[in-house]
Amino acid sequence: MPDDQTAPSLLPPRFADWFASRGWSLRPHQAGLIEAARRGQGGLVIAPTGGGKTLAGFLPSLIELAEAPKRVHPALHTLYISPLKALATDVARNLNAPVEEMALDLTLETRTGDTSASRRQRQRAKPPDILLTTPEQLALLVASEHAGRFFADLRAVIVDEVHAIAQSKRGDLLSLCLATLRTWAPQAWHIGLSATVRDPDALARWLGPDTPIIRHQGGASANISVLESEARIPWSGHTGRHNIREVYAAIKAAKMSLVFVNTRSQAEMTFQELWRVNEDSLPIALHHGSLDVEQRRKVEAHMAAGKLKAVVCTSTLDLGIDWGDVDLVVQTGAPKGASRLIHRTGRPNHRMDEPSRALLAPSNRFEVLECRAAVEAVAAGELDGPGPRRGALDVLAQQIVAAAATQSW
């Protein structure tokens, strides 16, 4: 890991000037990943929320694209994989800032379930330099005709929030796709990004053989409290109607809030209940995966522009998304795990050195205990979640069928 004196020399002048214009300096994990990429390696980056992990993942690619001569034929250079469509869109929006401000001559596009068929077809014929996608869309690309040719020039693979993908069937599918990419593009380095990792060694092995672990410690501790409602808390149920006015008061006092719930039906109900008590006509929006894509994009754009007071949402917004103006997270109901709570509390400010603020609003008396246990686990630095597991055979069978249907043998 380079020290602070050697880190600036890793940045080309254009990049060093851009960092200086923002009052930034290269952080150790960013410098470490640039050095690893120069050795032809990737790495598992573990750093606090707001520590510049996403920028760290893209810096080696941006530097290489900026210094390399323009390609005669369009070819995919960097593949970014996100567990959420909204995260891929948000990262593309944020990545456009350094690309435009440094006048980098490169193209970047997203490819998710919301992407039109015509754009997907164009991307196959004329790949962008950087493609941001999801595990499911990558699986479709890998199983498509001439996929080996499409990925042949790939130089970098970035898996964001890798902890949220790896230990699931989505992770099994992605692992098989990454193995296929290694046969088609052995020169590509593989990068994983995460803020919370229970077993770093296991996750590094999942990412690829001999993957180095690049850590960055620090970050301000979150300010998490449990709402002590003056209303009678029910013994059961998950509506949270008893404390809706207190949640509304917290939203009103904050600059901008994210109100997380655990299911889509809870999101709809909480949204309606908040508008029932919304005497000040505060701009409160709703975001979940079942909404029309245009509606979701409108909410995300208004949130990024600071035009909303609050958004009621599900897990569609709980990973990695940079909402800099958010200063409060409200978790309605128990967060169902310390790791999930850490990620959701990382959404306010999205800056490593400023403490985020979160309010847990239990829906029933048993959830009061769950919320307090989660707060204590976060304070103790304890992480939960599934450990290493065997890959699912039905996912393997699906991959074999896809390969047999699209390749000659």
Buried (B, 14 or more C-beta within 10 A) or exposed (E): EBEEEEBBEBBBEBBBEBBEEEEEBBBBBBBBBBBBBEEEBBBBBBBBBBBBBBBBBBBBBBBBBBEEEEEEEBBBBBBBBBBBBBBBBBBBBBBEEBBEEBEBEBBBBBBBEBBEEEEBEEBBEEBBBBBBBBBBBBBBBBBEEEBBEBBEBBBBBBBBBBBBBBBBBBBBBBBBBBEBBBEBBEEBBBBBBBBBBBBBEBBBBBBBEEBBBBBBEEBBEBEBEBBEBEEEBBEEEBBBBBBBBBBBEBBBEBEBBBBBBBEBEBBBBBBEBBBEEBEEEBEBBBBBBEBEEEEBBBBBEBBBEEEBBBBBBBBBBBBBBBBBBBBBBBBBBBBBBBBBBBBBBBBBBBBBEEBBBBBBBBBBEEBBEBBBEBBEBBEEEEBBBEEEEEBBEEBBEBBEEBBEEBEEE
